[in-house]
Amino acid sequence: MSRIAGCFQKLAEEGRTALIPYVVAGDPRQAFTVPLMHKLVESGADILELGVPFSDPMAEGPVIQLAHERALANGTTLSKVLAMVSEFRKTDSTTPVLLMGYANPVMHMGYRNFANAAVAAGLDGLLTVDIPPEEVDGINGELQRVEMDNIFLVAPTTPDERIARIASRASGFIYYVSLKGVTGAGNLDTVEVASRVGAIRRHSSLPVAVGFGIKDAASARAVAQTADGVVVGSALVNTMAEVIERGGESDAAIAAAASLLGDIRRGIDSPA
């Protein structure tokens, strides 16, 4: 059983919802990322999602696009992100870590080389935004060879037949994008989220995590009534960026992100 599957199973047995923070690796500096990862775990994260910086992050809103730009300006590459995971694993062998990114860096490294490097680093899963299920066999074969999960997105507009196709290729969990558009946009319709999560569950027994548009404890708590996992990204990235823009140091930015995540954790865990 993968670390991701084991984490969701343990949480289900405890009647709890997974909290999955997303941050961009290397933003605002490469040395910032591993201490941030540890602090997020201390603040209640169950699974960590690291964004791999890319020059054209089409699924991202302005907040995360800027984070990608800052990380790229710092020279952050896929290889360096894997090195961060390896460093994190020196003192945390239990928290699942997945990468979220785009196909080009993985293809450039080569699917086999990536899979070998990723498993050596201690990575647990990969989510590539722009590889459709019809074109996933190449990377899926390599990930399966090293027993690494391949996470897929399902959008509000994804028809049932395509959900079934995605579910047949996914492992670990399925990530439901709760809003039309890019990260950080719009307001959540929790009734619609519940309906779409139910549609996914008709095609898959995998856990369903919900992301995009979750900004605080209240929105996270509402989604947690339906989902197996809650993903928080733009709110964390923006919180840290604001601290840095005001002249704050790395420790202050990490503390601000940890405080927000702690509030969200308490919101999720509070009685309905």
C-alpha positions in Angstrom: 0.0 0.0 0.0 1.3 3.4 -0.9 1.9 6.1 1.7 -1.0 8.1 0.1 -3.4 5.2 0.2 -2.3 4.4 3.8 -2.8 8.0 4.9 -6.4 8.1 3.5 -7.2 4.7 5.0 -6.0 5.8 8.5 -7.9 9.0 8.3 -11.1 7.2 7.2 -10.8 4.9 10.2 -10.5 8.0 12.4 -13.4 9.7 10.7 -11.2 12.6 9.7 -10.6 14.5 6.4 -7.2 14.9 4.8 -5.7 18.4 4.7 -3.4 18.9 1.7 -1.6 22.2 1.4 -0.1 23.2 -2.0 3.0 25.4 -2.2 5.3 26.1 -5.1 8.7 24.6 -4.5 11.5 27.2 -4.5 9.2 30.1 -3.8 10.4 32.6 -2.7 13.8 30.9 -2.2 14.9 27.3 -2.6 16.1 27.1 1.0 12.6 28.1 2.2 10.8 25.0 1.0 11.9 22.1 3.2 11.5 24.1 6.5 8.0 25.1 5.2 7.1 21.5 4.5 8.0 20.5 8.0 6.1 23.4 9.6 3.0 22.6 7.5 3.0 19.0 8.8 3.4 20.4 12.4 0.3 22.6 11.7 -1.9 19.7 10.6 -1.1 18.8 7.0 -1.7 15.1 6.2 -0.3 15.1 2.6 2.0 17.7 1.0 1.6 18.9 -2.6 4.6 20.6 -4.1 4.1 22.7 -7.3 6.9 22.2 -9.8 7.7 25.6 -11.3 6.9 26.0 -15.0 7.1 28.8 -17.5 3.4 28.5 -18.7 1.3 27.3 -15.7 -2.0 27.4 -17.6 -4.2 26.1 -14.7 -3.0 28.7 -12.2 -4.4 32.0 -11.2 -2.3 35.1 -10.7 -1.1 34.3 -7.2 0.4 31.0 -8.1 1.6 32.2 -11.5 3.7 34.7 -9.7 5.0 32.0 -7.3 6.1 30.0 -10.4 7.9 33.0 -11.8 9.7 33.7 -8.5 10.8 30.0 -8.2 12.0 29.9 -11.8 14.0 33.1 -11.2 15.7 31.4 -8.3 16.8 28.6 -10.6 14.4 25.9 -9.3 14.2 22.9 -11.6 12.5 19.5 -11.3 15.8 17.9 -10.2 16.1 20.5 -7.4 12.5 19.9 -6.3 13.3 16.2 -6.0 16.3 17.1 -4.0 14.0 19.0 -1.6 11.8 15.9 -1.2 14.9 13.9 -0.5 16.0 16.4 2.2 12.6 16.4 3.7 12.7 12.6 3.9 15.8 12.7 6.2 13.5 13.6 9.1 10.0 12.7 7.9 9.5 9.2 6.5 5.7 9.1 6.9 4.0 12.2 5.4 3.0 11.5 1.8 4.4 14.0 -0.8 3.2 14.5 -4.3 4.3 16.8 -7.1 1.8 18.8 -9.1 3.1 20.2 -12.4 3.1 20.1 -16.2 4.3 17.4 -18.6 7.2 19.2 -20.2 9.8 19.0 -17.3 8.9 15.3 -16.7 9.2 14.5 -20.5 12.4 16.4 -20.7 13.9 14.3 -17.9 12.5 11.1 -19.4 9.7 9.1 -17.8 12.0 6.3 -16.7 14.6 8.6 -15.3 12.0 10.6 -13.5 10.4 7.6 -12.0 13.8 6.3 -10.8 14.8 9.7 -9.4 11.4 10.3 -7.8 11.3 7.0 -5.9 14.9 7.4 -4.8 13.9 10.8 -3.4 10.9 9.4 -1.5 8.2 10.9 -3.6 4.7 9.3 -3.4 2.7 10.6 -6.3 2.6 12.8 -9.4 -0.2 15.0 -10.8 0.5 16.3 -14.3 -2.1 18.9 -15.2 -1.8 18.6 -19.0 -1.5 14.9 -19.7 -5.0 13.6 -20.6 -5.9 10.0 -19.7 -5.7 9.0 -23.4 -2.0 9.8 -23.4 -0.9 8.6 -20.0 0.2 5.1 -20.7 3.9 6.0 -21.1 4.3 7.7 -17.7 1.8 5.4 -16.0 3.8 2.4 -16.9 6.9 3.9 -15.3 5.1 5.1 -12.2 3.5 1.7 -11.7 6.9 0.1 -12.0 8.1 2.0 -9.0 4.7 1.8 -7.2 4.1 5.5 -7.4 0.6 7.0 -7.5 -0.7 8.9 -10.6 -3.2 11.5 -9.5 -5.8 12.9 -12.0 -7.9 16.0 -12.1 -11.7 15.9 -12.7 -13.3 19.2 -13.6 -16.9 20.5 -13.0 -17.5 20.0 -16.8 -16.1 16.5 -17.0 -18.8 14.1 -18.4 -19.5 10.8 -16.7 -17.9 8.7 -19.5 -14.7 10.6 -19.1 -14.7 10.3 -15.3 -14.9 6.6 -15.8 -11.9 6.7 -18.1 -9.9 8.8 -15.7 -10.8 6.6 -12.7 -9.6 3.5 -14.6 -6.1 5.0 -14.8 -5.8 6.9 -11.5 -4.4 5.7 -8.2 -3.9 7.3 -4.8 -6.9 9.7 -5.0 -8.8 11.8 -7.5 -8.5 15.5 -7.3 -11.8 17.3 -8.0 -11.4 20.9 -9.3 -14.3 22.6 -7.6 -14.4 25.7 -9.8 -14.4 26.5 -13.5 -11.3 28.5 -14.3 -7.9 28.8 -12.6 -6.7 28.4 -9.1 -7.8 31.0 -6.6 -10.8 32.1 -8.6 -14.5 32.4 -7.8 -16.7 31.2 -4.9 -17.5 27.7 -3.9 -20.9 26.2 -4.5 -20.8 23.4 -1.9 -24.1 21.8 -3.2 -22.6 21.4 -6.6 -19.3 20.1 -5.1 -21.3 17.4 -3.2 -23.1 16.4 -6.4 -19.9 16.1 -8.4 -18.1 14.2 -5.7 -21.0 11.8 -5.7 -20.7 11.4 -9.4 -17.0 10.6 -9.1 -17.7 8.0 -6.4 -20.1 6.2 -8.7 -17.0 5.4 -10.9 -14.2 5.0 -8.4 -13.6 3.7 -4.9 -10.5 6.0 -4.6 -10.7 8.9 -2.1 -11.7 12.3 -3.6 -9.9 15.5 -2.6 -11.4 18.9 -3.5 -9.3 21.9 -4.3 -9.5 25.4 -6.0 -11.4 28.1 -4.1 -10.8 26.9 -0.6 -9.5 29.9 1.3 -10.2 29.6 5.0 -11.5 27.5 7.8 -15.2 28.0 6.8 -14.8 27.0 3.2 -12.6 24.0 4.1 -15.1 22.8 6.7 -18.0 23.0 4.2 -16.0 20.9 1.7 -14.9 18.4 4.3 -18.5 17.4 4.8 -18.4 15.8 1.4 -14.8 15.2 0.4 -12.1 12.8 1.7 -9.5 15.5 1.3 -9.3 19.3 1.2 -6.6 21.1 -0.9 -5.5 24.6 0.0 -3.1 26.4 -2.3 -3.6 30.1 -3.4 -4.5 31.3 0.1 -1.2 29.9 1.6 0.9 31.1 -1.3 -0.6 34.6 -1.1 -0.2 34.8 2.7 3.5 34.1 2.4 4.0 36.4 -0.5 2.3 39.3 1.4 4.7 38.8 4.4 7.8 38.8 2.1 6.5 41.9 0.2 6.2 43.8 3.5 9.9 43.0 4.2 9.3 40.0 6.4 11.9 37.2 6.7 11.4 33.6 5.7 10.6 32.6 9.3 7.7 35.1 9.5 6.3 33.9 6.1 6.5 30.3 7.2 4.8 31.2 10.5 2.0 33.0 8.7 1.3 30.0 6.5 1.4 27.6 9.4 -1.0 29.8 11.3 -3.5 29.9 8.4 -3.2 26.1 7.9 -3.7 25.5 11.7 -6.9 27.6 11.5 -8.1 25.5 8.5 -7.2 22.2 10.3 -9.3 23.3 13.3 -12.1 24.3 11.0 -12.1 20.9 9.3 -12.0 19.0 12.6 -14.6 21.0 14.5 -18.0 19.3 15.1 -20.6 20.0 12.4 
